[in-house]
Every structure is written in C-alpha cells, then in structure tokens.
Amino acid sequence: MNETDRIAEALAQVAGVATVTRGWPKQTAKLPCVALQLKERSAVDTRDNEVYLTKHVYLLRVFAQTMGACDALKADITGAMEALHYTLEHVREKDGETAELQMTFVKLD
C-alpha cells in the first residue's frame, strides 16, 4: 500500500468523516468530506548518491456544512495523521457556500 492510500484509509476511519477522496470532491459527495492531495514528495538529504531522507507534504481539505463541523473533526484528523508520523504545519479556513478547513501536514521519512 502506498503512502497516499495509507493516509486515505486512516482518514476514512475517523468518526464523523463521511467521504474521503484523493481528488476534488464531486457535488454529490457526502459531507463532511476530506479531500487528500500530495503537495510535495522530495529528497531532503542524500548520501552516497542515495536518498537518505524524504519530505512528504499533504494538503487535506475538510468540507462541511459549517466551520464548526470542520473544527469538530480537526483534532481527530490531526490524531490520525500524527499516528502516521505527520506534523500539522499550517491551517487555513475558507468559509463560503461550503465551509472548508485546509490543513497541511509534513513528514520526514
């Protein structure tokens, strides 16, 4: 199982998450929905022409009816990502027709 699938599986187990998608959610996606996107995978350190340390950066977009519903999932989503050794680096809110919480997670592996 690759890293993105492992994350999607962990997020699907979070209580209250109705849908997990690797792309932009469709209009018919059940809310709350978590959209998972790999933003960066890069070699941070090489030794003897081999990758020694890799940086993984994932953007999670949490869509819900209200920002309160997004906030209610934040701690459990963060816990699921921390269990996979990711650190929450950045959070941003966007409130529009559908509330959106953007969370950026980073892991060095």
N, C-alpha and C positions, 0 to 999 in steps of 0.2 A: 504494500500500500504506500502510495507516495504521500508527501507531507501535506499537500492540499486536501487530499481525501481524508487523511487522519484528522485534520482540523475540522472539516465538514462533519465528520462522524461525531466528534466531540461536541460540536455546537448543536447538532441535532438532538443530543441527549439533555440539553439544558431545558429545565422545566419552564414552560411558557413560550418557547420558540415553536412556532407553527410550521415554518418553512426555512430551509437553508438552500441557498443557490450559489453557484460559482459565477454566475453572470448577473446582469441587471435583472431584477425580478419582473415577471410579467404582471400585467394589470390584474390577473386573476389569482396572484399569489396570496395565500392566506397570511394575515398579519397576526402577530409580529413575525417579520421575516428578517433573516440575516443573510446579506449578500457578501460573499467572500471573494477577495481579489488579491492575487500575488502582485505586490508592487515592485519588489526587488529581490533578486537572489544573486549575490555577488561574492566573489572571493575577497576576503579581507586580509588574509595572510597566506603566503605561500612559502614553502620550504623545500629545497632540493627539487624545484620545478613541479611540486605537487601542492594542491590546495590543502592548506592546514586548517583554515578557519573560514566558514561561510556565514554570511549575513543573510537572514531571511526577514523580509518585511511584508506584512499582510495588512490590508485595509479591510475592516469589517464595517459594513453599513447596516445598522439596525433600523428597520422601518416599522412604525406602529401608528396607531390612531392618534396618540398624544405623546408629548415629550415625557410625561410621567410614566407612560407604559415603556418607553425606551429606557428611562432611568431605572425602572424596576428590574430590568434584565441585565443592567450593566455589571453588577457585582458577580452574578453567576457566569456571565460570559467571560469576564476577566479571570475568574477562578478556573474555568475550563481551559483558557489559554495559558494560564500560569502552570497548570498541570502538565502542559506540553512544553514548558520551559520558555514561554514567551513573556516579555515585559511590555506593559502598556506604556507607550511613549507619547501619544497625542490623542486628545479627544476634541471633537467639534460637534456642535449642534446645528441643525438646519430645520427650521420649522416652516412648513408650507402646507400644501394640501394633505400631505402625509408627513408626520414627524420623522426626522432622520437623525440618528446619532452615529457619527463616524468615529471609529476607534482604530488607531494604528498600533500594531504590535510588532516587536522586534525580538529576534533570537539569534545568538551567535552559536554556531554548531561546528 
